[in-house]
């Protein structure tokens, strides 16, 4: 028998032989994701990973083919290789915005977080964390990762041996801690030690991300305390001391800047000498970003009073002043902001004022608007409540550049420049210099600004400079009162308050007060004072000031003049104005035609200035004598000026022309030139009120007869009798209806062809005529009395008289109503039935 040969085993009949498939289209590969074969799935995912890695367009193509939905099902596949390759595709594709949006809808975060188990393959950990890092940029994904417990595994992976896993986990945590809720959560999970450990990594990218994450979480005070307890401050200072790590210095300073905001942490740094090291490092550094960030950190921390003290002890002012000399505008801005913050400390304010103001004044000429704004803000804080620093600004020739800054483009620069000028105005020499530069003219545009801070400070400046009469005149002439009145409508409380203050100050002289009233300031102030929310002490004072300097309008609106309201020439009583009615000036009233309405009673005891008449000339040229050489002639000039006749004769000699023959029969008298008369008439552009000569006589009479009386009571009684005598005498109470004063008033108006009647013209006057005349004459001779308007043509005067007791004690003054109609000279005690009867019908 031959030897047996072993038979080859044949494959089962129901098994398909291995088949190699090649595909050149992504659609075919996406279809393969539905295969039940693990090997096909793994290879398909691997092919999609390579395809998606080539560019963003390929990711969009796969998204359109539905690859994301198929891959999502494979994240929980039982085969590790298939699951790994699917996670790799997600890690690559998640960088696309549209893919991220779909992944959020599929709620893929929960599946990815489940892949972060410590025993998982490093490749899965790398791409799962990469996908989460891409998605954690969106707020909704941050919330899901937090709620699904993703923070703990991510923090644990910071200790992974794989650098890519570390980096992706750290990047995801960095995005998550942008939300304050996650910052508190990572602090509870003790994230500080692993972060500090990553600072020693050999990979600069990991170090940078660790510092950026520390910067974000160190904004919380609790984290700063933990950082100090874990000796994190020493680690940060070591990085600054290492020149090889200079690329990390900016981020390191940002973390330390946050630590400076906490007094406890700052004290720790100071006690260990870290603060001196930090300042020494900053002083020698020439990197603009480092200088800028350091100044910003100081500015941020200096808002705490205790921190300002520590900074002052460490002489941080020297460092800030040195930054003003750098070439970087950003550094200058940051240094100026830090100086502004340090000014809250009085000692620092003194140091910075003496040494820094000249530098800051020079920077006002910078072309950079941001620099200009930061500098002028620092000057505002330096000069506020500091007369010495204000003097330093003036000595450093800072007024002119500050005035130029009022034309800056930034509202912050304009408002702070106004504030500095206002601070300087507290000193008389500086205020005079500022006014000489036309401060009121320069404030007109800021008053028209739409920025509330600019408006507020401009109005405040008007109040500060408006105490000078010339400044008020300048503001009036340049049209600044209009914008000021408009600010009274502001809804901003501070703007409205300062505008009221400015109106109160500007209303101190009569011309400005009248112009403010013409512009509607009185109506606006009355409206403000009717509101409980809008009115303030300044609005009430402004209304009172305007009325006190515009007595005709005050009496018309309020029907009352106090003893301090002295009636002067130009006062007129046009009756009580209705609420909302327009108050007309005397010139406007003079242009009205004669009406049957109540006459306007006018006060003017000022003599009218004589008009200078142009002389009338009469010229005549006469030949006086003749001689061979020439002619002696004279010119007579006769002219009349008022009542005086002047005559001048001018002699002059006229030589004969050469070559001319002498006439044989000369005439002794040359023809007299015809008389020439030329009169120049000047038309007055303004209406000039006529003088009241009768009132002048009244004033002279009372000055001679009543003023010398020894007691005020005697003067009041005598003046009352004088007024009654001039106004028609005593009137019987029962015959009051027969006292026809209206007819006389109409006759005077017809005679004058005007509604304006001088008070001296009135011979039969009723209550309000007599009370007004009494007030006018009393003011001229120094008797204090008030004028009160009643109803139905009633008006009366009130005086205060001091009573002497029998024992010689000086009692409080008593108020009396002066009787001028029925019993002239009788003093009716205020509040009595007799006084009340006199006031009313």
Secondary structure, DSSP 4 states (H G I P E B T S, - for coil): -PPPPPPPPPPPTTSPPP------SHHHHHHHTT-S-HHHHHHHHHHHHHHHTT-HHHHHHHHHTTHHHHHHHHTT-SSHHHHHHHHHHHHHHTTSHHHHHHHHHTTTHHHHHHT--TTS-HHHHHHHHHHHHHHTTSHHHHHHHHHTTHHHHHHHGGG-S-HHHHHHHHHHHHHHTTSHHHHHHHHHTTHHHHHHHHTT-S-HHHHHHHHHHHHHHTTSHHHHHHHHHTTHHHHHHHHHH-GGGGGGHHHHHHHHHHHHT-HHHHHHHHHTTHHHHHHHHHHH---HHHHHHHHHHHHHHTTSHHHHHHHHHTTHHHHHHHHTTSS-HHHHHHHHHHHHHHTTSHHHHHHHHHHHHHHHHHHTT-S-HHHHHHHHHHHHHHHTT-HHHHHHHHHTTHHHHHHHHTT-SSHHHHHHHHHHHHHHTTSHHHHHHHHHTTHHHHHHHHHT-S-HHHHHHHHHHHHHHTTSHHHHHHHHHTTHHHHHHHGGG-S-HHHHHHHHHHHHHHTTSHHHHHHHHHTTHHHHHHHHHT-TTT--HHHHHHHHHHHHT-HHHHHHHHSEE-TT----TT-EE--PPPTTPPPPPHHHHHTSPP-SSPPEEE---SPPPPP-PPPEEEEEEEEEEE-SSEEEEEEEEEEEETTEEEEEEEEEEEEPPTTPPPPSS--SSPPPPPP---------SSPPPPP-HHHHHHHHHHHHHTTT-SSHHHHHHHHHHHHHHHTT----GGGGGG--HHHHHHHHHHHHTSSEEEGGG-SS--HHHHHHHHHHHHHHHT--EEEEE-STT-EEEEEEE--B-TT--BPPPEEEEEP-SSSTT-EEETTSHHHHHHH--
